[in-house]
Amino acid sequence: MENVVFTNLSIPEIRQLFRQELETYFETNKQPEQPPTEQPEQLLTIQQAAEFLNLTVPTIYSKVSKNQLPVMKRSKRLYFSRTDLMEYVKAGRKKSNAEIEREAEAYLSNCKKGLNNGK
């Protein structure tokens, strides 16, 4: 950028110079917009699922046979979705004592209000 002395310039000329400098700056520093790329769902083999869940392969087979794990089967192979396995793990979350107490208080307050379905 050049050093410009503004003392001999009028206000419209200063504005025009400022606009030109801004346009030049934004044109040179323009980053192309990248649309969010949707990642394909990652499928895991039974060995990868066992490693991901920190379980043994026989335990995985046992949970699949009991329909405890979400699975996709193609011919004789089992495939597991990483997101489905994460949801499976998160579904097993135990509630804290504070959460249990809040639910109990809410239940009891509903019972006191006569909201226990006419009992």
N, CA, C and O of each residue as an XYZ file, in Angstrom:
476
protein
N       0.847     -1.175      0.000
C       0.000      0.000      0.000
C       0.887      1.230      0.000
O       1.911      1.286      0.681
N       0.475      2.195     -0.768
C       1.261      3.417     -0.887
C       1.003      4.344      0.291
O      -0.059      4.310      0.912
N       1.986      5.162      0.578
C       1.775      6.211      1.570
C       1.175      7.405      0.854
O       1.762      7.920     -0.098
N       0.018      7.846      1.299
C      -0.685      8.946      0.651
C      -0.828     10.080      1.649
O      -1.167      9.863      2.812
N      -0.570     11.275      1.187
C      -0.748     12.455      2.018
C      -2.162     12.963      1.766
O      -2.522     13.252      0.624
N      -2.954     13.073      2.807
C      -4.357     13.434      2.675
C      -4.611     14.945      2.747
O      -5.751     15.387      2.606
N      -3.607     15.696      2.954
C      -3.838     17.123      3.166
C      -4.387     17.830      1.933
O      -5.144     18.790      2.074
N      -4.034     17.390      0.741
C      -4.473     18.069     -0.475
C      -5.677     17.393     -1.116
O      -6.057     17.752     -2.230
N      -6.291     16.416     -0.435
C      -7.411     15.687     -1.015
C      -8.722     16.155     -0.406
O      -8.793     16.512      0.769
N      -9.743     16.143     -1.227
C     -11.074     16.490     -0.722
C     -11.691     15.250     -0.076
O     -11.179     14.141     -0.232
N     -12.781     15.442      0.640
C     -13.445     14.327      1.327
C     -13.933     13.281      0.332
O     -13.734     12.092      0.584
N     -14.564     13.653     -0.789
C     -14.971     12.622     -1.752
C     -13.784     11.831     -2.312
O     -13.904     10.633     -2.567
N     -12.654     12.487     -2.500
C     -11.467     11.787     -3.006
C     -10.940     10.803     -1.954
O     -10.496      9.705     -2.287
N     -10.995     11.206     -0.702
C     -10.554     10.318      0.383
C     -11.462      9.101      0.454
O     -10.990      7.975      0.608
N     -12.771      9.331      0.341
C     -13.717      8.213      0.363
C     -13.461      7.255     -0.794
O     -13.480      6.036     -0.623
N     -13.220      7.826     -1.980
C     -12.964      6.991     -3.154
C     -11.697      6.161     -2.953
O     -11.689      4.974     -3.278
N     -10.650      6.744     -2.436
C      -9.407      6.003     -2.164
C      -9.645      4.899     -1.136
O      -9.142      3.785     -1.274
N     -10.411      5.225     -0.119
C     -10.706      4.247      0.929
C     -11.480      3.063      0.353
O     -11.175      1.909      0.657
N     -12.490      3.354     -0.485
C     -13.263      2.282     -1.127
C     -12.368      1.398     -1.989
O     -12.468      0.172     -1.947
N     -11.498      2.023     -2.767
C     -10.594      1.264     -3.640
C      -9.683      0.352     -2.827
O      -9.460     -0.803     -3.193
N      -9.166      0.868     -1.741
C      -8.284      0.059     -0.894
C      -9.043     -1.102     -0.268
O      -8.525     -2.216     -0.187
N     -10.272     -0.843      0.175
C     -11.076     -1.923      0.748
C     -11.393     -2.988     -0.292
O     -11.291     -4.181     -0.009
N     -11.774     -2.569     -1.487
C     -12.066     -3.533     -2.552
C     -10.838     -4.370     -2.872
O     -10.937     -5.587     -3.030
N      -9.700     -3.734     -2.968
C      -8.455     -4.453     -3.254
C      -8.144     -5.448     -2.147
O      -7.750     -6.583     -2.414
N      -8.321     -5.021     -0.917
C      -8.050     -5.901      0.219
C      -8.950     -7.131      0.188
O      -8.474     -8.257      0.328
N     -10.253     -6.914      0.004
C     -11.186     -8.037      0.033
C     -11.033     -8.951     -1.178
O     -11.276    -10.153     -1.069
N     -10.638     -8.414     -2.318
C     -10.411     -9.260     -3.491
C      -9.189    -10.148     -3.304
O      -9.203    -11.312     -3.705
N      -8.146     -9.621     -2.707
C      -6.928    -10.416     -2.528
C      -7.053    -11.399     -1.374
O      -6.397    -12.441     -1.377
N      -7.878    -11.084     -0.395
C      -8.021    -11.957      0.769
C      -9.293    -12.787      0.732
O      -9.717    -13.336      1.748
N      -9.884    -12.871     -0.420
C     -11.132    -13.620     -0.552
C     -10.839    -15.110     -0.462
O      -9.958    -15.628     -1.148
N     -11.586    -15.785      0.390
C     -11.447    -17.230      0.514
C     -12.650    -17.864     -0.152
O     -13.779    -17.427      0.066
N     -12.430    -18.878     -0.953
C     -13.566    -19.511     -1.625
C     -14.488    -20.166     -0.608
O     -14.041    -20.787      0.357
N     -15.782    -20.012     -0.849
C     -16.750    -20.633      0.045
C     -16.759    -22.123     -0.195
O     -16.856    -22.588     -1.331
N     -16.658    -22.852      0.871
C     -16.687    -24.300      0.767
C     -17.987    -24.785      1.376
O     -18.240    -24.587      2.565
N     -18.811    -25.420      0.556
C     -20.048    -25.939      1.128
C     -19.726    -27.038      2.121
O     -18.769    -27.788      1.931
N     -20.513    -27.140      3.175
C     -20.240    -28.196      4.149
C     -20.380    -29.557      3.477
O     -21.425    -29.901      2.924
N     -19.314    -30.302      3.544
C     -19.336    -31.619      2.918
C     -19.872    -32.623      3.916
O     -19.378    -32.740      5.038
N     -20.873    -33.331      3.492
C     -21.464    -34.335      4.363
C     -20.617    -35.594      4.272
O     -20.426    -36.157      3.194
N     -20.127    -36.013      5.390
C     -19.271    -37.176      5.411
C     -20.123    -38.430      5.327
O     -21.148    -38.537      5.999
N     -19.699    -39.375      4.504
C     -20.462    -40.623      4.448
C     -20.359    -41.351      5.783
O     -19.362    -41.250      6.498
N     -21.403    -42.072      6.089
C     -21.429    -42.786      7.356
C     -20.330    -43.843      7.360
O     -20.186    -44.611      6.408
N     -19.569    -43.869      8.429
C     -18.453    -44.794      8.513
C     -18.941    -46.129      9.053
O     -19.515    -46.207     10.139
N     -18.702    -47.174      8.275
C     -19.083    -48.517      8.692
C     -17.869    -49.241      9.253
O     -16.756    -49.110      8.744
N     -18.103    -49.997     10.302
C     -17.030    -50.723     10.972
C     -17.256    -52.220     10.831
O     -18.393    -52.691     10.794
N     -16.165    -52.955     10.753
C     -16.254    -54.414     10.789
C     -16.425    -54.838     12.238
O     -16.380    -54.007     13.145
N     -16.619    -56.119     12.450
C     -16.833    -56.585     13.826
C     -15.583    -56.380     14.678
O     -15.689    -56.082     15.868
N     -14.401    -56.536     14.081
C     -13.164    -56.308     14.836
C     -13.031    -54.830     15.211
O     -12.647    -54.499     16.333
N     -13.354    -53.944     14.260
C     -13.276    -52.514     14.547
C     -14.318    -52.101     15.586
O     -14.046    -51.266     16.449
N     -15.511    -52.690     15.498
C     -16.557    -52.389     16.482
C     -16.138    -52.866     17.867
O     -16.369    -52.180     18.863
N     -15.522    -54.043     17.925
C     -15.055    -54.565     19.213
C     -14.001    -53.642     19.813
O     -14.008    -53.374     21.015
N     -13.100    -53.161     18.969
C     -12.066    -52.246     19.449
C     -12.694    -50.912     19.871
O     -12.314    -50.337     20.891
N     -13.649    -50.428     19.087
C     -14.319    -49.156     19.379
C     -15.055    -49.214     20.714
O     -15.005    -48.263     21.494
N     -15.744    -50.336     20.982
C     -16.515    -50.487     22.215
C     -15.696    -51.070     23.360
O     -16.175    -51.170     24.489
N     -14.469    -51.451     23.062
C     -13.586    -52.064     24.050
C     -14.199    -53.362     24.593
O     -14.178    -53.626     25.795
N     -14.744    -54.160     23.668
C     -15.315    -55.464     23.995
C     -14.623    -56.516     23.142
O     -13.950    -56.192     22.164
N     -14.795    -57.779     23.522
C     -14.232    -58.853     22.708
C     -15.192    -59.173     21.564
O     -16.379    -58.850     21.625
N     -14.667    -59.807     20.528
C     -15.488    -60.177     19.375
C     -16.614    -61.132     19.782
O     -17.745    -60.941     19.335
N     -16.352    -62.167     20.621
C     -17.468    -63.020     21.041
C     -18.573    -62.251     21.785
O     -19.752    -62.575     21.646
N     -18.198    -61.249     22.562
C     -19.197    -60.436     23.255
C     -20.039    -59.655     22.249
O     -21.248    -59.507     22.423
N     -19.400    -59.163     21.209
C     -20.134    -58.449     20.155
C     -21.140    -59.392     19.506
O     -22.302    -59.031     19.323
N     -20.693    -60.615     19.152
C     -21.601    -61.598     18.552
C     -22.775    -61.891     19.492
O     -23.917    -62.003     19.045
N     -22.497    -62.012     20.772
C     -23.541    -62.294     21.753
C     -24.565    -61.158     21.808
O     -25.771    -61.407     21.813
N     -24.088    -59.916     21.848
C     -24.989    -58.764     21.909
C     -25.799    -58.627     20.620
O     -26.951    -58.196     20.656
N     -25.206    -58.990     19.487
C     -25.931    -58.937     18.213
C     -27.032    -59.988     18.198
O     -28.147    -59.715     17.753
N     -26.723    -61.190     18.683
C     -27.730    -62.256     18.674
C     -28.896    -61.942     19.615
O     -30.010    -62.420     19.403
N     -28.640    -61.140     20.654
C     -29.699    -60.737     21.590
C     -30.365    -59.425     21.164
O     -31.188    -58.876     21.896
N     -30.002    -58.927     19.974
C     -30.520    -57.655     19.445
C     -30.240    -56.480     20.377
O     -31.059    -55.567     20.488
N     -29.108    -56.498     21.034
C     -28.727    -55.402     21.922
C     -27.885    -54.355     21.201
O     -27.792    -53.212     21.650
N     -27.273    -54.740     20.088
C     -26.437    -53.826     19.318
C     -27.061    -53.590     17.949
O     -27.548    -54.533     17.325
N     -27.056    -52.344     17.469
C     -27.540    -52.080     16.117
C     -26.526    -52.605     15.101
O     -25.333    -52.320     15.203
N     -27.001    -53.365     14.133
C     -26.091    -54.018     13.197
C     -26.718    -54.053     11.812
O     -27.941    -54.038     11.670
N     -25.868    -54.100     10.795
C     -26.299    -54.312      9.412
C     -25.616    -55.574      8.926
O     -24.419    -55.768      9.141
N     -26.373    -56.422      8.276
C     -25.811    -57.691      7.838
C     -25.932    -57.783      6.324
O     -27.015    -57.599      5.768
N     -24.829    -58.065      5.668
C     -24.783    -58.273      4.235
C     -24.089    -59.595      4.005
O     -22.922    -59.756      4.364
N     -24.787    -60.538      3.415
C     -24.336    -61.924      3.255
C     -23.952    -62.462      4.633
O     -24.809    -62.557      5.511
N     -22.707    -62.807      4.835
C     -22.312    -63.359      6.139
C     -21.528    -62.356      6.983
O     -20.987    -62.705      8.032
N     -21.472    -61.131      6.526
C     -20.672    -60.129      7.236
C     -21.555    -59.181      8.040
O     -22.668    -58.842      7.640
N     -21.030    -58.770      9.168
C     -21.723    -57.807     10.022
C     -21.022    -56.455      9.905
O     -19.794    -56.372      9.930
N     -21.817    -55.410      9.779
C     -21.287    -54.051      9.715
C     -21.977    -53.207     10.774
O     -23.165    -53.376     11.051
N     -21.218    -52.304     11.355
C     -21.717    -51.454     12.428
C     -21.497    -49.995     12.051
O     -20.443    -49.629     11.531
N     -22.489    -49.178     12.314
C     -22.373    -47.745     12.082
C     -21.735    -47.111     13.315
O     -22.148    -47.367     14.446
N     -20.733    -46.289     13.079
C     -20.054    -45.626     14.201
C     -21.035    -44.743     14.980
O     -21.000    -44.716     16.210
N     -21.907    -44.024     14.270
C     -22.867    -43.150     14.958
C     -23.882    -43.971     15.750
O     -24.267    -43.582     16.853
N     -24.319    -45.109     15.194
C     -25.252    -45.965     15.933
C     -24.603    -46.524     17.193
O     -25.245    -46.627     18.238
N     -23.334    -46.882     17.090
C     -22.633    -47.403     18.268
C     -22.460    -46.315     19.328
O     -22.556    -46.589     20.524
N     -22.204    -45.073     18.883
C     -22.087    -43.970     19.845
C     -23.424    -43.742     20.551
O     -23.452    -43.495     21.757
N     -24.526    -43.823     19.813
C     -25.847    -43.671     20.426
C     -26.117    -44.807     21.406
O     -26.718    -44.593     22.459
N     -25.672    -46.017     21.060
C     -25.833    -47.172     21.950
C     -25.091    -46.927     23.263
O     -25.615    -47.195     24.344
N     -23.878    -46.420     23.155
C     -23.079    -46.156     24.357
C     -23.732    -45.049     25.188
O     -23.817    -45.159     26.412
N     -24.191    -43.988     24.528
C     -24.798    -42.864     25.254
C     -26.128    -43.249     25.892
O     -26.506    -42.683     26.918
N     -26.839    -44.202     25.300
C     -28.123    -44.629     25.856
C     -27.939    -45.352     27.187
O     -28.876    -45.424     27.983
N     -26.759    -45.884     27.436
C     -26.495    -46.598     28.672
C     -26.066    -45.700     29.811
O     -25.628    -46.186     30.854
N     -26.185    -44.399     29.626
C     -25.757    -43.449     30.648
C     -26.650    -43.563     31.879
O     -27.877    -43.580     31.777
N     -26.016    -43.641     33.029
C     -26.762    -43.678     34.286
C     -27.012    -42.257     34.757
O     -26.174    -41.373     34.582
N     -28.159    -42.054     35.349
C     -28.518    -40.729     35.839
C     -27.828    -40.463     37.168
O     -27.592    -41.376     37.960
N     -27.511    -39.199     37.393
C     -26.896    -38.817     38.663
C     -27.976    -38.775     39.741
O     -29.171    -38.777     39.445
N     -27.533    -38.738     40.986
C     -28.480    -38.666     42.104
C     -29.347    -37.415     42.012
O     -30.537    -37.457     42.324
N     -28.756    -36.311     41.588
C     -29.516    -35.065     41.473
C     -30.614    -35.198     40.413
O     -31.727    -34.713     40.614
N     -30.309    -35.847     39.296
C     -31.320    -36.039     38.250
C     -32.446    -36.946     38.735
O     -33.618    -36.693     38.459
N     -32.086    -37.991     39.453
C     -33.096    -38.914     39.985
C     -33.985    -38.195     40.990
O     -35.201    -38.384     40.994
N     -33.377    -37.363     41.849
C     -34.156    -36.608     42.832
C     -35.118    -35.642     42.152
O     -36.267    -35.517     42.575
N     -34.662    -34.955     41.096
C     -35.534    -34.032     40.369
C     -36.717    -34.762     39.753
O     -37.848    -34.278     39.808
N     -36.459    -35.926     39.166
C     -37.545    -36.701     38.567
C     -38.530    -37.178     39.633
O     -39.742    -37.168     39.420
N     -37.997    -37.595     40.784
C     -38.865    -38.056     41.868
C     -39.722    -36.906     42.392
O     -40.915    -37.085     42.636
N     -39.128    -35.737     42.566
C     -39.885    -34.574     43.032
C     -40.960    -34.187     42.025
O     -42.078    -33.847     42.411
N     -40.634    -34.236     40.752
C     -41.622    -33.907     39.716
C     -42.760    -34.916     39.734
O     -43.924    -34.541     39.592
N     -42.438    -36.174     39.906
C     -43.463    -37.219     39.955
C     -44.369    -37.026     41.169
O     -45.594    -37.101     41.065
N     -43.748    -36.777     42.320
C     -44.532    -36.594     43.544
C     -45.398    -35.341     43.480
O     -46.532    -35.344     43.960
N     -44.876    -34.277     42.894
C     -45.681    -33.058     42.793
C     -46.861    -33.271     41.854
O     -47.930    -32.702     42.075
N     -46.690    -34.078     40.809
C     -47.810    -34.396     39.921
C     -48.851    -35.243     40.640
O     -50.051    -35.059     40.438
N     -48.394    -36.169     41.479
C     -49.330    -37.013     42.230
C     -50.130    -36.181     43.226
O     -51.323    -36.421     43.413
N     -49.489    -35.209     43.867
C     -50.165    -34.364     44.849
C     -51.210    -33.477     44.188
O     -52.218    -33.140     44.809
N     -50.981    -33.098     42.943
C     -51.908    -32.221     42.237
C     -53.110    -32.984     41.699
O     -54.012    -32.383     41.116
N     -53.135    -34.284     41.885
C     -54.257    -35.062     41.389
C     -54.092    -35.463     39.939
O     -55.075    -35.735     39.250
N     -52.880    -35.501     39.482
C     -52.625    -35.866     38.092
C     -52.230    -37.329     37.960
O     -51.509    -37.694     37.031
N     -52.685    -38.154     38.862
C     -52.308    -39.565     38.819
C     -53.389    -40.402     38.143
O     -53.665    -41.525     38.562
N     -53.992    -39.856     37.106
C     -54.970    -40.561     36.269
C     -56.176    -41.060     37.058
O     -56.645    -42.172     36.819
N     -56.675    -40.277     37.973
C     -57.903    -40.590     38.681
C     -57.779    -41.624     39.768
O     -58.806    -42.117     40.234
N     -56.623    -41.975     40.192
C     -56.437    -42.983     41.248
C     -56.509    -42.328     42.599
O     -56.376    -43.002     43.620
